[in-house]
Amino acid sequence: MSIAFTTELPAEGFRRLKTSVSPSINGRTFLVGHDEGWQTAEVLVCTFDYRVPRQMIEAMLNLRLIANFGAGYNNIDLEACKTRNIRVTYTPLPVIEPTAELAFALMMDIARRVSEFDRMMRKPDIRFGVMNNLSHSLYGKTLGIIGMGRIGQALARRAKASGMAIIYHNRHKLPDETEQKYEARYVDFQTLLQDSDFVSLNLPYTPEVHHLIGKPELGMMKRSAYLINTARGAHVHEEALVEALRNGIIAGAALDVYEHEPAVSSELLALPNVVLSPHTGTGTWEGRIAMCENVTDNILAFYAGETDKMNIIL
């Protein structure tokens, strides 16, 4: 077995692949772009921020498995994989808690103006006072979750504990027992936008949800509402968002992902009512190692012929 890696990852997450200094089995490992021989690998471990186009897939003549490091997989040309009968796996479980954790942190930050106050405290003219520097509480507010999957539900658990009311919109209504667990109520898309104090995007990317949030949708939201996006940047029409933030159509936004990532628009950077994070929803040490372990699980299950133990995309 030989493995090619697009990115250097924590070796401790690959110990079960007989790791020494770098991940390898039988001493054969290649880092794409650095080592000769990566094109001969049977397995490609790629990260969610690394594009794997048709040309790359076709160049790897022995490729049998692409083990994606991430919950999304729009970085991979799946049609090219189908043509070659190449298996594709991903790591959906380790990303749940850290992503929900960051979504909640961003929501808290933008509402309580934490980052804004931090910037203010570093200036000489900060004003203390009972009626200065006011912000908004999460308690008693309504959180609208678009995409009530595993991450959406993990966010709902945190929001419920903070005394928030939860409404959600999904492709399908959840079972009654799941709704009762989170005290969540299913509503249509327009109602969610109109009734939420915070709108959180927690759905996977597909072409059907490209620019799900644009000028019309932002116009439906409360002027006091905040948009939270830890899903995919292309869910939001960024120019429309900048206009809405600049003109007070909504109160603010907290973003971990961007439409033209890794580029971030200068307009967003200049706005005071935005909290920005560098696509780090899953970016904890614990989360990264757990993702490596999940990649290992998928590789070992593939070679053991145990497809029921793999997180299969294709």
C-alpha positions in Angstrom: 0.0 0.0 0.0 1.2 3.5 -0.8 -0.4 6.7 0.3 -0.1 10.3 -1.1 -0.9 13.2 1.1 -1.8 16.7 -0.2 -1.0 18.3 3.1 1.1 17.5 6.2 -1.1 16.3 9.0 -0.5 15.3 12.6 1.3 12.0 12.5 -0.2 10.8 15.8 -3.5 10.5 14.0 -2.1 7.9 11.7 -0.3 5.6 14.1 -2.4 2.6 13.1 -1.0 3.0 9.6 2.5 2.1 11.1 3.5 5.7 11.2 7.0 6.7 12.1 7.9 10.2 11.2 5.4 10.6 8.5 2.3 8.6 7.6 3.2 5.5 5.7 2.6 1.8 5.2 5.5 -0.4 4.2 7.6 2.8 4.0 5.9 4.2 1.0 4.4 7.7 1.4 4.4 10.8 -0.7 3.6 14.4 -0.2 2.0 15.9 -3.3 4.1 18.6 -4.8 7.2 17.7 -2.7 8.0 14.0 -3.3 8.5 12.2 -6.5 6.3 9.1 -6.9 3.0 10.5 -5.6 1.3 9.6 -8.9 1.9 5.9 -8.2 0.0 5.9 -4.9 -3.1 3.8 -4.3 -4.6 6.1 -1.7 -4.9 9.9 -1.8 -5.5 11.7 1.5 -6.6 15.2 0.6 -7.8 18.1 2.8 -11.0 20.0 2.3 -9.2 23.1 1.1 -7.2 21.2 -1.6 -8.7 20.9 -5.0 -8.6 17.4 -6.6 -9.5 18.0 -10.2 -10.0 15.4 -13.0 -6.4 16.0 -14.3 -4.9 15.0 -10.9 -7.1 11.9 -10.6 -6.3 10.8 -14.1 -2.6 11.3 -13.4 -2.7 8.8 -10.5 -2.9 5.6 -12.5 -3.0 3.2 -9.4 -5.5 5.3 -7.4 -8.2 3.2 -5.7 -9.3 5.4 -2.8 -9.5 9.1 -2.0 -9.8 9.6 1.7 -11.0 13.2 2.2 -10.0 15.0 5.4 -13.2 17.0 6.0 -17.0 16.9 6.1 -17.5 18.5 2.7 -16.3 17.0 -0.5 -17.0 19.6 -3.2 -13.2 19.9 -3.5 -13.1 16.5 -5.4 -14.2 15.8 -9.0 -16.6 13.0 -8.2 -17.5 12.4 -11.8 -13.9 11.6 -12.6 -13.9 9.2 -9.7 -17.0 7.5 -11.0 -15.4 7.0 -14.3 -12.4 5.3 -12.7 -14.4 3.4 -10.1 -12.5 5.1 -7.3 -13.9 5.1 -3.8 -14.3 8.4 -2.0 -14.7 8.7 1.8 -14.9 11.7 4.2 -14.9 12.5 7.9 -18.3 13.7 9.0 -18.3 12.8 12.7 -15.2 14.5 14.2 -16.2 17.9 12.8 -19.6 18.1 14.6 -18.7 19.5 18.0 -15.9 21.8 17.0 -17.9 23.4 14.2 -21.0 23.9 16.4 -18.7 25.2 19.1 -17.3 27.9 16.8 -20.8 28.8 15.5 -21.9 29.4 19.0 -18.8 31.4 19.8 -19.3 33.6 16.8 -22.9 34.1 17.7 -21.9 35.1 21.2 -19.1 37.3 19.9 -21.2 39.3 17.5 -24.1 39.8 19.9 -21.9 40.8 22.9 -19.5 42.7 20.7 -16.5 40.9 22.2 -14.1 41.4 19.3 -15.3 45.0 18.8 -14.7 45.8 22.5 -11.3 44.1 22.4 -10.3 46.5 19.6 -11.7 49.4 21.5 -9.8 48.6 24.7 -6.5 48.9 22.8 -7.2 52.5 22.0 -6.5 55.4 24.4 -10.0 56.9 24.4 -12.1 54.0 25.7 -15.1 55.2 27.7 -16.5 53.2 30.6 -19.9 53.8 31.9 -23.3 52.2 32.8 -24.9 53.2 29.5 -21.8 52.9 27.3 -20.8 49.8 25.3 -24.1 48.1 25.4 -24.7 44.8 23.5 -27.4 42.2 23.1 -28.0 39.0 25.0 -28.6 35.5 23.5 -31.1 34.6 26.3 -34.7 34.8 25.2 -33.8 35.3 21.5 -34.8 33.1 18.6 -32.1 31.1 16.7 -33.0 30.0 13.2 -31.0 27.1 12.0 -30.8 26.4 8.3 -29.7 22.8 8.0 -30.6 20.8 11.1 -28.2 17.9 10.6 -25.7 16.8 13.1 -23.9 20.2 13.3 -27.2 22.1 13.4 -28.4 19.9 16.2 -25.2 20.3 18.2 -25.6 24.1 17.9 -29.2 23.7 19.0 -28.1 21.9 22.1 -25.9 24.8 23.1 -28.5 27.4 22.2 -31.2 25.6 24.2 -28.9 25.6 27.3 -28.5 29.4 26.8 -32.3 29.9 27.0 -32.8 30.5 23.3 -35.9 29.5 21.3 -35.0 27.4 18.2 -36.7 27.3 14.9 -35.2 25.4 11.9 -35.6 24.8 8.2 -34.5 21.6 6.6 -35.1 19.6 3.4 -37.2 17.4 5.6 -39.0 17.9 9.0 -37.2 16.0 11.8 -39.0 13.3 13.8 -41.1 14.6 16.7 -38.8 13.1 19.3 -35.8 15.0 17.8 -37.7 18.2 17.8 -38.8 17.7 21.4 -35.2 17.0 22.4 -34.1 20.4 21.3 -37.4 22.1 21.7 -37.1 23.1 18.1 -39.9 24.0 15.7 -39.9 23.4 11.9 -40.8 26.5 9.8 -40.6 27.4 6.1 -37.6 29.3 4.8 -39.3 32.7 4.7 -40.7 32.4 8.2 -37.3 31.5 9.6 -35.7 34.6 8.0 -38.5 36.9 9.3 -38.7 35.5 12.8 -35.1 34.8 13.8 -32.8 37.1 15.8 -29.9 34.9 14.7 -29.7 33.0 11.4 -27.1 30.2 11.3 -26.1 28.4 8.1 -25.3 24.7 8.9 -26.0 22.9 5.6 -23.7 21.3 3.1 -22.9 23.0 -0.2 -24.6 21.9 -3.5 -25.3 24.0 -6.6 -28.9 24.2 -5.5 -28.0 26.3 -2.5 -25.5 28.6 -4.1 -26.3 32.1 -3.0 -29.1 30.8 -0.7 -28.8 34.1 1.1 -28.8 37.1 -1.2 -30.4 40.5 -1.3 -34.0 39.4 -1.1 -33.4 37.0 1.8 -31.4 39.6 3.7 -34.2 42.0 3.2 -36.6 39.6 4.9 -34.5 39.5 8.1 -35.0 41.7 11.1 -32.9 44.9 11.1 -31.7 43.7 14.5 -30.8 40.2 13.2 -27.3 38.6 12.8 -26.2 36.1 10.2 -23.8 33.3 11.2 -22.0 31.2 8.6 -19.7 28.3 9.4 -20.9 26.2 6.5 -19.7 27.3 3.0 -19.0 30.8 1.8 -20.9 30.4 -1.5 -24.2 30.0 0.5 -24.1 33.8 0.8 -24.0 36.4 -1.9 -21.1 38.4 -0.4 -21.7 41.7 -2.3 -25.4 41.7 -1.1 -24.2 41.0 2.5 -21.8 43.9 2.4 -24.5 46.2 1.2 -26.9 44.9 3.9 -24.4 45.4 6.6 -23.4 48.8 5.4 -27.0 50.1 5.1 -28.3 48.6 8.3 -30.5 46.0 6.6 -29.3 43.6 9.2 -27.3 44.3 12.4 -24.3 42.2 11.8 -22.6 39.0 10.6 -20.1 36.5 12.0 -18.3 34.5 9.3 -15.9 31.6 9.2 -16.2 31.0 5.4 -16.1 33.3 2.4 -17.5 33.2 -1.1 -14.1 33.7 -2.8 -12.0 32.0 -0.2 -9.1 32.3 0.6 -9.6 35.9 -0.6 -11.7 38.0 1.8 -13.3 41.1 0.4 -11.8 44.4 1.5 -15.4 45.7 2.1 -16.0 43.0 4.7 -12.6 43.7 6.4 -13.6 47.4 6.7 -17.0 46.9 8.4 -17.2 47.2 12.2 -20.3 45.0 12.5 -18.6 41.8 11.3 -16.7 39.2 13.1 -14.3 37.2 10.9 -12.6 33.9 11.4 -10.2 32.1 8.9 -12.2 28.9 8.1 -11.4 27.3 11.4 -14.7 25.6 12.3 -13.0 22.2 12.8 -9.6 23.8 13.7 -8.9 22.4 17.2 -6.0 20.1 17.9 -8.5 17.5 19.2 -10.6 17.9 16.1 -7.7 17.6 13.7 -6.3 14.4 15.4 -9.8 12.9 15.5 -10.2 13.6 11.8 -6.8 11.9 11.1 -8.1 8.9 13.1 -11.3 8.8 11.0 -9.2 8.9 7.8 -7.3 6.0 9.2 -10.5 4.1 9.9 -11.6 4.6 6.3 -8.3 3.4 4.8 -8.1 0.3 7.0 -11.7 -0.6 6.4 -11.2 -0.2 2.6 -8.3 -2.6 2.6 -10.2 -5.0 4.8 -13.2 -4.9 2.4 -15.4 -3.7 5.3 -17.4 -1.0 3.4 -20.0 -0.9 6.2 -17.3 0.7 8.4 -16.4 3.4 5.9 -17.8 6.9 5.6 -18.5 6.6 1.9 -19.4 9.4 -0.4 -18.8 7.3 -3.6 
